């Protein structure tokens, strides 16, 4: 489980860092307004903080359920917001669809897995 969570952390660690460094133009591929870029970099910073929070759960993951569930809830809520966008505006790029699968598929599965591990270790 530790290896799975560590590998999953590589996704937000890399994309959040890229969002901070390159800004919204990284995805928009066109000039963006400064307010949009500022907000995008801010959200990328929050995303990086969450990724670091997930990474901090890897050691002793069987005892870090509360932290993992809080972070996981934030990811699932973000995934629901992304799903809303998909319904309202149509499908995003393949990378964002993969993110949606992680947010609404892999993360809830990891949370259930961690909870069962936590209960077994008690």
C-alpha positions as CSV (number, residue, x, y, z in Angstrom):
1,X,0.0,0.0,0.0
2,X,2.8,2.4,0.8
3,X,4.3,1.9,-2.7
4,X,0.9,2.5,-4.3
5,X,0.3,5.8,-2.4
6,X,3.9,6.9,-3.1
7,X,3.5,6.2,-6.8
8,X,0.2,8.0,-6.9
9,X,1.8,11.0,-5.1
10,X,4.1,11.5,-8.1
11,X,1.2,12.6,-10.3
12,X,0.2,15.6,-8.2
13,X,3.7,16.4,-7.1
14,X,4.8,16.8,-10.7
15,X,1.6,18.5,-12.1
16,X,1.3,20.9,-9.2
17,X,5.0,21.9,-9.5
18,X,4.5,22.4,-13.3
19,X,1.4,24.5,-12.6
20,X,3.3,26.7,-10.1
21,X,6.3,27.1,-12.4
22,X,4.6,27.5,-15.8
23,X,1.2,28.9,-14.8
24,X,-2.1,28.5,-16.6
25,X,-0.6,28.9,-20.1
26,X,0.9,25.4,-19.6
27,X,-2.6,24.0,-20.1
28,X,-4.3,26.8,-22.0
29,X,-1.6,27.0,-24.7
30,X,-2.7,30.6,-25.3
31,X,-2.2,33.9,-23.5
32,X,-4.2,34.0,-20.3
33,X,-5.3,36.9,-18.1
34,X,-3.2,37.6,-15.1
35,X,-6.1,36.9,-12.7
36,X,-6.6,33.4,-14.2
37,X,-2.9,32.7,-14.0
38,X,-2.7,33.9,-10.4
39,X,-5.6,31.7,-9.4
40,X,-4.2,28.7,-11.3
41,X,-0.8,29.1,-9.5
42,X,-2.6,29.5,-6.2
43,X,-4.6,26.3,-6.7
44,X,-1.4,24.5,-7.9
45,X,0.2,25.5,-4.6
46,X,-2.7,24.0,-2.7
47,X,-2.5,20.9,-4.8
48,X,1.2,20.6,-4.1
49,X,0.5,21.0,-0.3
50,X,-2.1,18.2,-0.6
51,X,0.4,16.0,-2.4
52,X,3.0,16.6,0.3
53,X,0.3,15.7,2.9
54,X,-0.4,12.4,1.1
55,X,3.3,11.7,0.9
56,X,3.6,12.3,4.7
57,X,1.1,9.4,5.1
58,X,3.3,6.8,3.5
59,X,5.4,6.0,6.6
60,X,3.1,4.2,9.1
61,X,0.2,4.5,6.7
62,X,-1.9,2.1,8.8
63,X,-1.9,4.7,11.5
64,X,-2.6,7.8,9.4
65,X,-6.2,7.1,8.4
66,X,-7.7,10.4,9.6
67,X,-5.2,12.5,7.6
68,X,-5.5,10.3,4.5
69,X,-9.3,10.5,4.7
70,X,-9.3,14.3,5.0
71,X,-6.9,14.6,2.0
72,X,-8.9,12.0,0.1
73,X,-12.2,13.8,0.7
74,X,-10.6,17.0,-0.8
75,X,-9.5,15.1,-3.9
76,X,-12.9,13.5,-4.3
77,X,-14.6,16.9,-4.0
78,X,-12.2,18.2,-6.7
79,X,-13.1,15.2,-8.8
80,X,-16.8,15.9,-8.5
81,X,-16.1,19.5,-9.6
82,X,-14.2,18.1,-12.6
83,X,-17.1,15.8,-13.4
84,X,-19.4,18.8,-13.3
85,X,-17.2,20.5,-15.8
86,X,-17.3,17.4,-18.0
87,X,-21.1,17.3,-17.9
88,X,-21.5,21.1,-18.4
89,X,-18.8,21.7,-21.1
90,X,-17.8,18.3,-22.5
91,X,-14.8,16.0,-22.1
92,X,-11.5,17.6,-21.3
93,X,-8.1,16.4,-22.6
94,X,-7.0,12.8,-21.9
95,X,-4.8,13.9,-19.0
96,X,-7.7,15.5,-17.3
97,X,-9.9,12.4,-17.9
98,X,-7.1,10.3,-16.3
99,X,-7.1,12.7,-13.4
100,X,-10.9,12.2,-13.0
101,X,-10.4,8.4,-12.9
102,X,-7.8,8.8,-10.1
103,X,-9.9,11.3,-8.2
104,X,-13.2,9.4,-8.3
105,X,-11.8,5.8,-8.7
106,X,-8.3,5.2,-7.3
107,X,-8.4,7.6,-4.3
108,X,-11.7,6.1,-2.9
109,X,-10.3,2.6,-3.4
110,X,-7.1,3.6,-1.5
111,X,-9.2,5.0,1.3
112,X,-11.2,1.8,1.6
113,X,-8.0,-0.2,1.5
114,X,-6.3,1.9,4.1
115,X,-9.3,1.7,6.4
116,X,-9.3,-2.1,6.2
117,X,-5.6,-2.1,6.9
118,X,-6.1,0.2,9.8
119,X,-8.8,-2.0,11.3
120,X,-6.6,-5.1,10.9
121,X,-3.7,-3.5,12.7
122,X,-5.7,-2.5,15.8
